[in-house]
Amino acid sequence: MQLLWFYVAIVLAISDIIHSNLVWNIVKDFYVIFMGGLLKSSLDSIFETWIVHELLEAFFHFIVVSIVFFSFNIGFLAGLIHFMVDVSHSLAIRHMDWIPHRSLHFVVESLFFMALFGL
């Protein structure tokens, strides 16, 4: 348990990089059609479409982290904190460069898991 918080934060950061590369480099055309066409026409607003995008990303992180740590609980918490950080900083800070974005995620997610596993 001593460094579990660190390992979870590292796996979550790697999962986020994998997700970004997967979505924007490999399945970009499908994702644009899926999000921009199918979901947007099914939902009432762009805000709802964005929330669905963030929920799908959180689900991706849930799956990856759950597989790596063999724990649905850790996977759920990782997806949840990632979702909360993404939504919070997207609402409060309109644009962040890549390094500050990654740093913000890593710091907040590390602190969350430090507090959780330190109890």
N, CA, C and O atoms as CSV, one atom per row, in Angstrom:
chain,resi,resn,atom,element,x,y,z
A,1,MET,N,N,0.806,-1.204,0.000
A,1,MET,CA,C,0.000,0.000,0.000
A,1,MET,C,C,0.847,1.265,0.000
A,1,MET,O,O,0.335,2.346,-0.291
A,2,GLN,N,N,2.141,1.151,0.323
A,2,GLN,CA,C,2.942,2.353,0.506
A,2,GLN,C,C,3.001,3.221,-0.749
A,2,GLN,O,O,2.832,4.437,-0.662
A,3,LEU,N,N,3.236,2.627,-1.895
A,3,LEU,CA,C,3.344,3.399,-3.135
A,3,LEU,C,C,2.200,3.137,-4.103
A,3,LEU,O,O,2.290,3.502,-5.275
A,4,LEU,N,N,1.143,2.520,-3.642
A,4,LEU,CA,C,0.018,2.231,-4.528
A,4,LEU,C,C,-0.554,3.507,-5.135
A,4,LEU,O,O,-0.927,3.518,-6.308
A,5,TRP,N,N,-0.626,4.577,-4.355
A,5,TRP,CA,C,-1.140,5.847,-4.876
A,5,TRP,C,C,-0.334,6.304,-6.082
A,5,TRP,O,O,-0.891,6.812,-7.055
A,6,PHE,N,N,0.986,6.120,-6.011
A,6,PHE,CA,C,1.870,6.548,-7.093
A,6,PHE,C,C,1.661,5.680,-8.330
A,6,PHE,O,O,1.590,6.191,-9.447
A,7,TYR,N,N,1.563,4.372,-8.129
A,7,TYR,CA,C,1.362,3.470,-9.255
A,7,TYR,C,C,0.031,3.732,-9.951
A,7,TYR,O,O,-0.045,3.702,-11.179
A,8,VAL,N,N,-1.007,3.986,-9.180
A,8,VAL,CA,C,-2.318,4.273,-9.778
A,8,VAL,C,C,-2.245,5.570,-10.578
A,8,VAL,O,O,-2.761,5.638,-11.694
A,9,ALA,N,N,-1.617,6.586,-10.027
A,9,ALA,CA,C,-1.498,7.859,-10.741
A,9,ALA,C,C,-0.684,7.699,-12.026
A,9,ALA,O,O,-1.026,8.296,-13.046
A,10,ILE,N,N,0.377,6.909,-11.990
A,10,ILE,CA,C,1.193,6.665,-13.188
A,10,ILE,C,C,0.385,5.899,-14.240
A,10,ILE,O,O,0.394,6.269,-15.414
A,11,VAL,N,N,-0.307,4.847,-13.832
A,11,VAL,CA,C,-1.114,4.065,-14.781
A,11,VAL,C,C,-2.227,4.927,-15.363
A,11,VAL,O,O,-2.540,4.813,-16.548
A,12,LEU,N,N,-2.821,5.778,-14.554
A,12,LEU,CA,C,-3.872,6.676,-15.039
A,12,LEU,C,C,-3.311,7.675,-16.048
A,12,LEU,O,O,-3.968,7.978,-17.044
A,13,ALA,N,N,-2.119,8.184,-15.805
A,13,ALA,CA,C,-1.479,9.099,-16.766
A,13,ALA,C,C,-1.165,8.381,-18.074
A,13,ALA,O,O,-1.394,8.926,-19.155
A,14,ILE,N,N,-0.646,7.170,-17.979
A,14,ILE,CA,C,-0.356,6.383,-19.186
A,14,ILE,C,C,-1.651,6.065,-19.921
A,14,ILE,O,O,-1.701,6.132,-21.149
A,15,SER,N,N,-2.699,5.719,-19.177
A,15,SER,CA,C,-4.002,5.437,-19.774
A,15,SER,C,C,-4.541,6.655,-20.526
A,15,SER,O,O,-5.134,6.517,-21.596
A,16,ASP,N,N,-4.333,7.838,-19.966
A,16,ASP,CA,C,-4.798,9.063,-20.628
A,16,ASP,C,C,-4.041,9.308,-21.931
A,16,ASP,O,O,-4.634,9.731,-22.924
A,17,ILE,N,N,-2.752,9.049,-21.931
A,17,ILE,CA,C,-1.957,9.205,-23.157
A,17,ILE,C,C,-2.392,8.175,-24.198
A,17,ILE,O,O,-2.518,8.496,-25.380
A,18,ILE,N,N,-2.621,6.943,-23.759
A,18,ILE,CA,C,-3.108,5.900,-24.679
A,18,ILE,C,C,-4.461,6.300,-25.249
A,18,ILE,O,O,-4.698,6.167,-26.449
A,19,HIS,N,N,-5.348,6.792,-24.387
A,19,HIS,CA,C,-6.673,7.210,-24.855
A,19,HIS,C,C,-6.563,8.321,-25.893
A,19,HIS,O,O,-7.217,8.264,-26.934
A,20,SER,N,N,-5.748,9.320,-25.619
A,20,SER,CA,C,-5.588,10.428,-26.573
A,20,SER,C,C,-5.059,9.938,-27.909
A,20,SER,O,O,-5.588,10.301,-28.959
A,21,ASN,N,N,-4.015,9.115,-27.876
A,21,ASN,CA,C,-3.448,8.593,-29.123
A,21,ASN,C,C,-4.425,7.693,-29.854
A,21,ASN,O,O,-4.518,7.739,-31.080
A,22,LEU,N,N,-5.149,6.880,-29.114
A,22,LEU,CA,C,-6.130,5.983,-29.722
A,22,LEU,C,C,-7.245,6.767,-30.403
A,22,LEU,O,O,-7.588,6.502,-31.556
A,23,VAL,N,N,-7.803,7.727,-29.688
A,23,VAL,CA,C,-8.948,8.485,-30.215
A,23,VAL,C,C,-8.534,9.406,-31.353
A,23,VAL,O,O,-9.212,9.449,-32.380
A,24,TRP,N,N,-7.442,10.143,-31.198
A,24,TRP,CA,C,-7.105,11.172,-32.181
A,24,TRP,C,C,-6.168,10.706,-33.285
A,24,TRP,O,O,-5.963,11.433,-34.257
A,25,ASN,N,N,-5.591,9.508,-33.162
A,25,ASN,CA,C,-4.701,9.026,-34.227
A,25,ASN,C,C,-5.211,7.769,-34.910
A,25,ASN,O,O,-5.002,7.604,-36.112
A,26,ILE,N,N,-5.866,6.887,-34.189
A,26,ILE,CA,C,-6.237,5.595,-34.760
A,26,ILE,C,C,-7.707,5.556,-35.183
A,26,ILE,O,O,-8.011,5.166,-36.310
A,27,VAL,N,N,-8.626,5.955,-34.289
A,27,VAL,CA,C,-10.056,5.874,-34.610
A,27,VAL,C,C,-10.671,7.261,-34.763
A,27,VAL,O,O,-11.855,7.451,-34.484
A,28,LYS,N,N,-9.881,8.218,-35.200
A,28,LYS,CA,C,-10.332,9.615,-35.282
A,28,LYS,C,C,-11.587,9.782,-36.140
A,28,LYS,O,O,-12.547,10.424,-35.711
A,29,ASP,N,N,-11.588,9.219,-37.330
A,29,ASP,CA,C,-12.734,9.375,-38.220
A,29,ASP,C,C,-14.008,8.780,-37.611
A,29,ASP,O,O,-15.067,9.405,-37.643
A,30,PHE,N,N,-13.897,7.571,-37.057
A,30,PHE,CA,C,-15.053,6.957,-36.408
A,30,PHE,C,C,-15.514,7.811,-35.232
A,30,PHE,O,O,-16.711,8.033,-35.052
A,31,TYR,N,N,-14.560,8.291,-34.430
A,31,TYR,CA,C,-14.910,9.052,-33.234
A,31,TYR,C,C,-15.599,10.363,-33.595
A,31,TYR,O,O,-16.554,10.761,-32.927
A,32,VAL,N,N,-15.130,11.036,-34.637
A,32,VAL,CA,C,-15.756,12.287,-35.069
A,32,VAL,C,C,-17.181,12.021,-35.547
A,32,VAL,O,O,-18.096,12.778,-35.223
A,33,ILE,N,N,-17.371,10.962,-36.307
A,33,ILE,CA,C,-18.717,10.618,-36.776
A,33,ILE,C,C,-19.598,10.211,-35.600
A,33,ILE,O,O,-20.761,10.609,-35.524
A,34,PHE,N,N,-19.045,9.418,-34.683
A,34,PHE,CA,C,-19.806,8.958,-33.519
A,34,PHE,C,C,-20.216,10.133,-32.626
A,34,PHE,O,O,-21.393,10.288,-32.300
A,35,MET,N,N,-19.242,10.956,-32.234
A,35,MET,CA,C,-19.540,12.070,-31.328
A,35,MET,C,C,-20.264,13.206,-32.053
A,35,MET,O,O,-21.282,13.709,-31.579
A,36,GLY,N,N,-19.725,13.602,-33.208
A,36,GLY,CA,C,-20.271,14.754,-33.908
A,36,GLY,C,C,-21.574,14.476,-34.623
A,36,GLY,O,O,-22.383,15.386,-34.808
A,37,GLY,N,N,-21.790,13.255,-35.025
A,37,GLY,CA,C,-23.004,12.937,-35.763
A,37,GLY,C,C,-24.051,12.246,-34.923
A,37,GLY,O,O,-25.119,12.798,-34.653
A,38,LEU,N,N,-23.736,11.044,-34.516
A,38,LEU,CA,C,-24.731,10.223,-33.826
A,38,LEU,C,C,-25.123,10.776,-32.457
A,38,LEU,O,O,-26.307,10.966,-32.179
A,39,LEU,N,N,-24.137,11.033,-31.609
A,39,LEU,CA,C,-24.471,11.489,-30.260
A,39,LEU,C,C,-25.035,12.904,-30.246
A,39,LEU,O,O,-26.011,13.176,-29.547
A,40,LYS,N,N,-24.432,13.798,-31.007
A,40,LYS,CA,C,-24.908,15.184,-31.009
A,40,LYS,C,C,-26.348,15.268,-31.486
A,40,LYS,O,O,-27.133,16.056,-30.958
A,41,SER,N,N,-26.702,14.458,-32.485
A,41,SER,CA,C,-28.084,14.492,-32.965
A,41,SER,C,C,-29.042,13.829,-31.976
A,41,SER,O,O,-30.239,14.119,-31.993
A,42,SER,N,N,-28.539,12.952,-31.121
A,42,SER,CA,C,-29.383,12.279,-30.134
A,42,SER,C,C,-29.564,13.093,-28.863
A,42,SER,O,O,-30.547,12.911,-28.144
A,43,LEU,N,N,-28.627,13.987,-28.582
A,43,LEU,CA,C,-28.666,14.756,-27.341
A,43,LEU,C,C,-29.154,16.175,-27.611
A,43,LEU,O,O,-29.209,16.621,-28.757
A,44,ASP,N,N,-29.503,16.870,-26.543
A,44,ASP,CA,C,-30.104,18.195,-26.681
A,44,ASP,C,C,-29.105,19.332,-26.811
A,44,ASP,O,O,-29.444,20.388,-27.345
A,45,SER,N,N,-27.875,19.139,-26.332
A,45,SER,CA,C,-26.942,20.261,-26.353
A,45,SER,C,C,-25.508,19.780,-26.533
A,45,SER,O,O,-25.200,18.598,-26.381
A,46,ILE,N,N,-24.657,20.719,-26.858
A,46,ILE,CA,C,-23.227,20.420,-26.977
A,46,ILE,C,C,-22.662,20.066,-25.610
A,46,ILE,O,O,-21.762,19.234,-25.501
A,47,PHE,N,N,-23.190,20.698,-24.565
A,47,PHE,CA,C,-22.746,20.388,-23.199
A,47,PHE,C,C,-22.985,18.915,-22.873
A,47,PHE,O,O,-22.107,18.256,-22.317
A,48,GLU,N,N,-24.152,18.398,-23.211
A,48,GLU,CA,C,-24.449,16.986,-22.966
A,48,GLU,C,C,-23.519,16.089,-23.778
A,48,GLU,O,O,-23.068,15.058,-23.278
A,49,THR,N,N,-23.228,16.463,-25.011
A,49,THR,CA,C,-22.307,15.697,-25.844
A,49,THR,C,C,-20.922,15.666,-25.216
A,49,THR,O,O,-20.261,14.627,-25.200
A,50,TRP,N,N,-20.488,16.809,-24.700
A,50,TRP,CA,C,-19.188,16.879,-24.054
A,50,TRP,C,C,-19.151,16.010,-22.801
A,50,TRP,O,O,-18.160,15.322,-22.556
A,51,ILE,N,N,-20.224,16.034,-22.002
A,51,ILE,CA,C,-20.281,15.199,-20.796
A,51,ILE,C,C,-20.234,13.717,-21.165
A,51,ILE,O,O,-19.572,12.932,-20.485
A,52,VAL,N,N,-20.930,13.327,-22.234
A,52,VAL,CA,C,-20.892,11.935,-22.683
A,52,VAL,C,C,-19.470,11.568,-23.105
A,52,VAL,O,O,-18.987,10.479,-22.794
A,53,HIS,N,N,-18.804,12.474,-23.812
A,53,HIS,CA,C,-17.403,12.240,-24.186
A,53,HIS,C,C,-16.552,12.005,-22.936
A,53,HIS,O,O,-15.757,11.066,-22.900
A,54,GLU,N,N,-16.708,12.839,-21.925
A,54,GLU,CA,C,-15.925,12.699,-20.694
A,54,GLU,C,C,-16.284,11.405,-19.960
A,54,GLU,O,O,-15.407,10.761,-19.383
A,55,LEU,N,N,-17.548,11.023,-19.975
A,55,LEU,CA,C,-17.950,9.764,-19.343
A,55,LEU,C,C,-17.362,8.560,-20.075
A,55,LEU,O,O,-16.942,7.593,-19.439
A,56,LEU,N,N,-17.329,8.611,-21.407
A,56,LEU,CA,C,-16.719,7.525,-22.176
A,56,LEU,C,C,-15.222,7.441,-21.890
A,56,LEU,O,O,-14.664,6.347,-21.798
A,57,GLU,N,N,-14.577,8.591,-21.751
A,57,GLU,CA,C,-13.157,8.595,-21.408
A,57,GLU,C,C,-12.952,8.018,-20.007
A,57,GLU,O,O,-12.025,7.236,-19.792
A,58,ALA,N,N,-13.800,8.391,-19.059
A,58,ALA,CA,C,-13.703,7.848,-17.701
A,58,ALA,C,C,-13.919,6.334,-17.713
A,58,ALA,O,O,-13.253,5.605,-16.977
A,59,PHE,N,N,-14.842,5.864,-18.542
A,59,PHE,CA,C,-15.078,4.425,-18.661
A,59,PHE,C,C,-13.840,3.722,-19.222
A,59,PHE,O,O,-13.483,2.636,-18.765
A,60,PHE,N,N,-13.185,4.337,-20.209
A,60,PHE,CA,C,-11.946,3.786,-20.754
A,60,PHE,C,C,-10.910,3.639,-19.639
A,60,PHE,O,O,-10.275,2.592,-19.515
A,61,HIS,N,N,-10.738,4.680,-18.832
A,61,HIS,CA,C,-9.766,4.631,-17.739
A,61,HIS,C,C,-10.166,3.588,-16.694
A,61,HIS,O,O,-9.307,2.903,-16.137
A,62,PHE,N,N,-11.457,3.469,-16.432
A,62,PHE,CA,C,-11.950,2.438,-15.518
A,62,PHE,C,C,-11.519,1.056,-15.990
A,62,PHE,O,O,-11.024,0.253,-15.200
A,63,ILE,N,N,-11.705,0.779,-17.273
A,63,ILE,CA,C,-11.349,-0.532,-17.826
A,63,ILE,C,C,-9.843,-0.768,-17.716
A,63,ILE,O,O,-9.418,-1.816,-17.230
A,64,VAL,N,N,-9.034,0.191,-18.159
A,64,VAL,CA,C,-7.576,0.024,-18.164
A,64,VAL,C,C,-7.047,-0.165,-16.740
A,64,VAL,O,O,-6.304,-1.109,-16.469
A,65,VAL,N,N,-7.429,0.730,-15.840
A,65,VAL,CA,C,-6.912,0.658,-14.467
A,65,VAL,C,C,-7.429,-0.594,-13.755
A,65,VAL,O,O,-6.693,-1.204,-12.979
A,66,SER,N,N,-8.664,-0.983,-14.001
A,66,SER,CA,C,-9.200,-2.209,-13.399
A,66,SER,C,C,-8.418,-3.432,-13.841
A,66,SER,O,O,-8.145,-4.326,-13.040
A,67,ILE,N,N,-8.057,-3.470,-15.118
A,67,ILE,CA,C,-7.282,-4.611,-15.631
A,67,ILE,C,C,-5.884,-4.621,-15.039
A,67,ILE,O,O,-5.395,-5.674,-14.629
A,68,VAL,N,N,-5.238,-3.473,-14.989
A,68,VAL,CA,C,-3.860,-3.420,-14.485
A,68,VAL,C,C,-3.793,-3.803,-13.009
A,68,VAL,O,O,-2.891,-4.539,-12.609
A,69,PHE,N,N,-4.730,-3.318,-12.193
A,69,PHE,CA,C,-4.676,-3.557,-10.752
A,69,PHE,C,C,-5.611,-4.673,-10.280
A,69,PHE,O,O,-5.699,-4.937,-9.081
A,70,PHE,N,N,-6.311,-5.332,-11.213
A,70,PHE,CA,C,-7.252,-6.401,-10.865
A,70,PHE,C,C,-8.241,-5.941,-9.789
A,70,PHE,O,O,-8.574,-6.694,-8.874
A,71,SER,N,N,-8.700,-4.702,-9.914
A,71,SER,CA,C,-9.595,-4.152,-8.895
A,71,SER,C,C,-10.596,-3.196,-9.539
A,71,SER,O,O,-10.225,-2.159,-10.089
A,72,PHE,N,N,-11.867,-3.567,-9.458
A,72,PHE,CA,C,-12.904,-2.670,-9.963
A,72,PHE,C,C,-12.995,-1.406,-9.116
A,72,PHE,O,O,-13.308,-0.332,-9.629
A,73,ASN,N,N,-12.721,-1.534,-7.821
A,73,ASN,CA,C,-12.786,-0.366,-6.942
A,73,ASN,C,C,-11.762,0.693,-7.340
A,73,ASN,O,O,-12.096,1.870,-7.472
A,74,ILE,N,N,-10.528,0.274,-7.530
A,74,ILE,CA,C,-9.481,1.225,-7.933
A,74,ILE,C,C,-9.791,1.777,-9.315
A,74,ILE,O,O,-9.604,2.969,-9.559
A,75,GLY,N,N,-10.263,0.929,-10.224
A,75,GLY,CA,C,-10.627,1.389,-11.564
A,75,GLY,C,C,-11.743,2.408,-11.537
A,75,GLY,O,O,-11.697,3.409,-12.251
A,76,PHE,N,N,-12.757,2.154,-10.706
A,76,PHE,CA,C,-13.872,3.093,-10.583
A,76,PHE,C,C,-13.398,4.428,-10.033
A,76,PHE,O,O,-13.749,5.482,-10.563
A,77,LEU,N,N,-12.605,4.386,-8.977
A,77,LEU,CA,C,-12.098,5.620,-8.371
A,77,LEU,C,C,-11.190,6.384,-9.333
A,77,LEU,O,O,-11.221,7.614,-9.373
A,78,ALA,N,N,-10.388,5.663,-10.102
A,78,ALA,CA,C,-9.509,6.315,-11.077
A,78,ALA,C,C,-10.339,7.003,-12.161
A,78,ALA,O,O,-10.071,8.152,-12.510
A,79,GLY,N,N,-11.335,6.313,-12.691
A,79,GLY,CA,C,-12.205,6.926,-13.694
A,79,GLY,C,C,-12.962,8.112,-13.141
A,79,GLY,O,O,-13.126,9.125,-13.821
A,80,LEU,N,N,-13.427,7.989,-11.904
A,80,LEU,CA,C,-14.189,9.063,-11.274
A,80,LEU,C,C,-13.328,10.307,-11.053
A,80,LEU,O,O,-13.749,11.411,-11.397
A,81,ILE,N,N,-12.141,10.149,-10.488
A,81,ILE,CA,C,-11.308,11.318,-10.226
A,81,ILE,C,C,-10.833,11.939,-11.529
A,81,ILE,O,O,-10.714,13.161,-11.623
A,82,HIS,N,N,-10.561,11.122,-12.531
A,82,HIS,CA,C,-10.151,11.675,-13.825
A,82,HIS,C,C,-11.295,12.490,-14.439
A,82,HIS,O,O,-11.075,13.576,-14.976
A,83,PHE,N,N,-12.504,11.958,-14.353
A,83,PHE,CA,C,-13.677,12.672,-14.851
A,83,PHE,C,C,-13.852,14.004,-14.124
A,83,PHE,O,O,-14.092,15.035,-14.752
A,84,MET,N,N,-13.731,13.974,-12.808
A,84,MET,CA,C,-13.913,15.195,-12.015
A,84,MET,C,C,-12.855,16.253,-12.354
A,84,MET,O,O,-13.170,17.438,-12.467
A,85,VAL,N,N,-11.612,15.820,-12.514
A,85,VAL,CA,C,-10.551,16.778,-12.853
A,85,VAL,C,C,-10.789,17.337,-14.250
A,85,VAL,O,O,-10.666,18.544,-14.456
A,86,ASP,N,N,-11.126,16.483,-15.214
A,86,ASP,CA,C,-11.380,16.955,-16.581
A,86,ASP,C,C,-12.526,17.961,-16.624
A,86,ASP,O,O,-12.400,19.020,-17.239
A,87,VAL,N,N,-13.628,17.641,-15.984
A,87,VAL,CA,C,-14.779,18.541,-15.996
A,87,VAL,C,C,-14.448,19.843,-15.271
A,87,VAL,O,O,-14.773,20.925,-15.759
A,88,SER,N,N,-13.813,19.742,-14.125
A,88,SER,CA,C,-13.491,20.936,-13.336
A,88,SER,C,C,-12.564,21.883,-14.085
A,88,SER,O,O,-12.828,23.081,-14.180
A,89,HIS,N,N,-11.486,21.339,-14.612
A,89,HIS,CA,C,-10.552,22.255,-15.262
A,89,HIS,C,C,-11.073,22.740,-16.614
A,89,HIS,O,O,-10.688,23.817,-17.068
A,90,SER,N,N,-11.933,21.972,-17.255
A,90,SER,CA,C,-12.509,22.444,-18.517
A,90,SER,C,C,-13.500,23.580,-18.286
A,90,SER,O,O,-13.623,24.480,-19.117
A,91,LEU,N,N,-14.200,23.536,-17.167
A,91,LEU,CA,C,-15.132,24.612,-16.852
A,91,LEU,C,C,-14.411,25.849,-16.322
A,91,LEU,O,O,-14.811,26.976,-16.616
A,92,ALA,N,N,-13.358,25.644,-15.550
A,92,ALA,CA,C,-12.657,26.769,-14.924
A,92,ALA,C,C,-11.563,27.362,-15.808
A,92,ALA,O,O,-11.362,28.576,-15.820
A,93,ILE,N,N,-10.863,26.515,-16.539
A,93,ILE,CA,C,-9.743,26.958,-17.382
A,93,ILE,C,C,-10.051,26.504,-18.804
A,93,ILE,O,O,-10.070,25.307,-19.088
A,94,ARG,N,N,-10.287,27.441,-19.677
A,94,ARG,CA,C,-10.719,27.101,-21.040
A,94,ARG,C,C,-9.673,26.330,-21.838
A,94,ARG,O,O,-10.014,25.376,-22.536
A,95,HIS,N,N,-8.415,26.723,-21.747
A,95,HIS,CA,C,-7.380,26.048,-22.534
A,95,HIS,C,C,-6.139,25.851,-21.683
A,95,HIS,O,O,-5.703,26.755,-20.970
A,96,MET,N,N,-5.585,24.662,-21.771
A,96,MET,CA,C,-4.326,24.371,-21.089
A,96,MET,C,C,-3.412,23.688,-22.090
A,96,MET,O,O,-3.853,22.853,-22.880
A,97,ASP,N,N,-2.144,24.045,-22.053
A,97,ASP,CA,C,-1.171,23.330,-22.868
A,97,ASP,C,C,-0.996,21.923,-22.326
A,97,ASP,O,O,-1.480,21.595,-21.243
A,98,TRP,N,N,-0.295,21.092,-23.095
A,98,TRP,CA,C,-0.190,19.672,-22.766
A,98,TRP,C,C,0.498,19.428,-21.415
A,98,TRP,O,O,-0.022,18.669,-20.597
A,99,ILE,N,N,1.636,20.044,-21.170
A,99,ILE,CA,C,2.382,19.785,-19.938
A,99,ILE,C,C,1.623,20.276,-18.703
A,99,ILE,O,O,1.510,19.519,-17.740
A,100,PRO,N,N,1.092,21.518,-18.684
A,100,PRO,CA,C,0.298,21.906,-17.512
A,100,PRO,C,C,-0.940,21.023,-17.312
A,100,PRO,O,O,-1.330,20.738,-16.180
A,101,HIS,N,N,-1.547,20.598,-18.410
A,101,HIS,CA,C,-2.719,19.713,-18.326
A,101,HIS,C,C,-2.348,18.390,-17.665
A,101,HIS,O,O,-3.024,17.947,-16.736
A,102,ARG,N,N,-1.284,17.763,-18.137
A,102,ARG,CA,C,-0.822,16.491,-17.568
A,102,ARG,C,C,-0.408,16.674,-16.117
A,102,ARG,O,O,-0.697,15.824,-15.274
A,103,SER,N,N,0.277,17.797,-15.818
A,103,SER,CA,C,0.734,18.059,-14.452
A,103,SER,C,C,-0.445,18.224,-13.501
A,103,SER,O,O,-0.441,17.672,-12.400
A,104,LEU,N,N,-1.445,18.977,-13.922
A,104,LEU,CA,C,-2.633,19.171,-13.097
A,104,LEU,C,C,-3.284,17.834,-12.773
A,104,LEU,O,O,-3.604,17.552,-11.619
A,105,HIS,N,N,-3.476,17.018,-13.800
A,105,HIS,CA,C,-4.078,15.707,-13.589
A,105,HIS,C,C,-3.244,14.882,-12.618
A,105,HIS,O,O,-3.776,14.312,-11.666
A,106,PHE,N,N,-1.945,14.819,-12.857
A,106,PHE,CA,C,-1.096,13.969,-12.027
A,106,PHE,C,C,-1.101,14.423,-10.578
A,106,PHE,O,O,-1.191,13.594,-9.672
A,107,VAL,N,N,-1.006,15.714,-10.346
A,107,VAL,CA,C,-0.973,16.231,-8.970
A,107,VAL,C,C,-2.297,15.962,-8.260
A,107,VAL,O,O,-2.305,15.433,-7.149
A,108,VAL,N,N,-3.403,16.317,-8.884
A,108,VAL,CA,C,-4.712,16.134,-8.226
A,108,VAL,C,C,-5.005,14.649,-8.022
A,108,VAL,O,O,-5.461,14.247,-6.952
A,109,GLU,N,N,-4.748,13.839,-9.040
A,109,GLU,CA,C,-5.013,12.404,-8.911
A,109,GLU,C,C,-4.094,11.768,-7.874
A,109,GLU,O,O,-4.530,10.900,-7.118
A,110,SER,N,N,-2.834,12.182,-7.827
A,110,SER,CA,C,-1.913,11.669,-6.805
A,110,SER,C,C,-2.380,12.042,-5.412
A,110,SER,O,O,-2.402,11.196,-4.518
A,111,LEU,N,N,-2.755,13.302,-5.217
A,111,LEU,CA,C,-3.236,13.735,-3.900
A,111,LEU,C,C,-4.489,12.961,-3.488
A,111,LEU,O,O,-4.636,12.577,-2.328
A,112,PHE,N,N,-5.389,12.735,-4.446
A,112,PHE,CA,C,-6.610,11.976,-4.165
A,112,PHE,C,C,-6.267,10.570,-3.683
A,112,PHE,O,O,-6.793,10.117,-2.667
A,113,PHE,N,N,-5.392,9.881,-4.404
A,113,PHE,CA,C,-5.062,8.514,-4.020
A,113,PHE,C,C,-4.162,8.461,-2.792
A,113,PHE,O,O,-4.218,7.489,-2.040
A,114,MET,N,N,-3.332,9.479,-2.569
A,114,MET,CA,C,-2.570,9.555,-1.321
A,114,MET,C,C,-3.515,9.645,-0.134
A,114,MET,O,O,-3.358,8.929,0.855
A,115,ALA,N,N,-4.490,10.524,-0.240
A,115,ALA,CA,C,-5.456,10.697,0.845
A,115,ALA,C,C,-6.267,9.419,1.042
A,115,ALA,O,O,-6.541,9.027,2.176
A,116,LEU,N,N,-6.643,8.782,-0.031
A,116,LEU,CA,C,-7.467,7.583,0.044
A,116,LEU,C,C,-6.706,6.410,0.643
A,116,LEU,O,O,-7.198,5.751,1.559
A,117,PHE,N,N,-5.510,6.148,0.132
A,117,PHE,CA,C,-4.752,4.987,0.597
A,117,PHE,C,C,-3.978,5.273,1.875
A,117,PHE,O,O,-3.458,4.351,2.502
A,118,GLY,N,N,-3.896,6.531,2.264
A,118,GLY,CA,C,-3.203,6.879,3.496
A,118,GLY,C,C,-4.082,6.746,4.722
A,118,GLY,O,O,-3.593,6.823,5.849
A,119,LEU,N,N,-5.370,6.550,4.518
A,119,LEU,CA,C,-6.296,6.447,5.671
A,119,LEU,C,C,-6.158,5.127,6.380
A,119,LEU,O,O,-6.857,4.878,7.362
